[in-house]
Amino acid sequence: MPAVSASDVETLDGVVHEVQSAGHYTYVRVGPEGAEGSWAVVLGRLDATPGSAMTLRVHGHKADFHSRRLDRDFDDLYFARVIDRA
């Protein structure tokens, strides 16, 4: 698997649009209301609900990522940690 690359994006901020748990990871789509948002993965279970506010610190990026646990492809996926949520 190719390595995760550095990202020009430092944070993802907005509302949670979608959450998918995958074992020890949680995939979350975050962005402004009314926008598509961006997918990120965080380590651990994330107790987040759609519509709640969240800010993620981005540590890396991977284009064309395939999650075996979800059996799903992501055009762009950010590797992040939660730094704030409401």
C-alpha positions as CSV (number, residue, x, y, z in Angstrom):
1,M,0.0,0.0,0.0
2,P,1.4,3.4,-0.9
3,A,2.3,5.7,2.0
4,V,0.0,8.4,3.2
5,S,1.2,11.8,2.0
6,A,1.4,15.2,3.7
7,S,-1.7,17.3,3.2
8,D,-2.1,20.9,2.3
9,V,-5.3,20.9,4.4
10,E,-4.6,21.5,8.1
11,T,-8.1,21.2,9.5
12,L,-11.5,20.0,8.5
13,D,-14.2,22.1,10.2
14,G,-18.0,22.0,10.0
15,V,-20.9,19.7,10.7
16,V,-20.9,16.0,10.6
17,H,-22.7,14.7,7.5
18,E,-22.1,11.0,7.9
19,V,-20.4,8.5,10.3
20,Q,-19.3,4.9,9.6
21,S,-17.6,2.7,12.2
22,A,-15.0,0.2,11.1
23,G,-13.4,-1.7,14.0
24,H,-10.9,0.5,15.7
25,Y,-11.5,3.3,13.2
26,T,-14.3,5.8,12.5
27,Y,-14.8,7.4,9.1
28,V,-16.6,10.7,9.3
29,R,-17.7,13.1,6.5
30,V,-17.3,16.7,7.8
31,G,-18.0,20.0,6.0
32,P,-20.1,23.2,5.9
33,E,-23.8,22.8,5.9
34,G,-25.2,22.3,2.4
35,A,-21.8,21.2,1.1
36,E,-20.6,17.7,0.3
37,G,-17.8,17.8,2.9
38,S,-14.7,15.7,3.1
39,W,-14.1,12.2,4.4
40,A,-11.6,11.6,7.3
41,V,-10.7,8.6,9.3
42,V,-9.9,8.8,13.1
43,L,-8.5,6.2,15.4
44,G,-11.0,4.9,17.9
45,R,-14.8,5.0,18.2
46,L,-16.2,8.4,17.6
47,D,-19.5,9.3,19.3
48,A,-20.7,11.8,16.7
49,T,-24.1,12.3,15.2
50,P,-25.0,14.0,11.9
51,G,-25.6,17.7,12.4
52,S,-23.1,18.1,15.3
53,A,-20.2,20.4,14.9
54,M,-16.6,19.1,14.7
55,T,-13.1,20.2,14.0
56,L,-10.4,17.7,12.9
57,R,-6.6,18.2,12.8
58,V,-5.4,16.6,9.5
59,H,-2.1,14.6,9.7
60,G,-2.1,13.1,6.2
61,H,-4.0,12.4,3.0
62,K,-4.4,9.5,0.7
63,A,-6.0,9.7,-2.8
64,D,-7.9,6.6,-4.1
65,F,-8.1,4.9,-0.7
66,H,-9.9,1.5,-0.4
67,S,-11.2,0.5,3.1
68,R,-11.3,-3.2,3.3
69,R,-13.4,-3.1,6.5
70,L,-16.1,-1.0,4.8
71,D,-15.4,-2.4,1.3
72,R,-15.6,1.1,0.1
73,D,-13.5,3.4,-2.0
74,F,-12.8,7.0,-1.1
75,D,-11.5,9.4,-3.8
76,D,-9.8,11.4,-1.1
77,L,-9.4,10.4,2.6
78,Y,-7.8,12.5,5.3
79,F,-6.1,10.9,8.4
80,A,-7.0,13.1,11.4
81,R,-7.8,13.4,15.0
82,V,-10.6,15.3,16.7
83,I,-9.6,18.6,18.3
84,D,-13.0,20.1,19.0
85,R,-16.7,19.1,18.9
86,A,-20.0,20.4,20.1
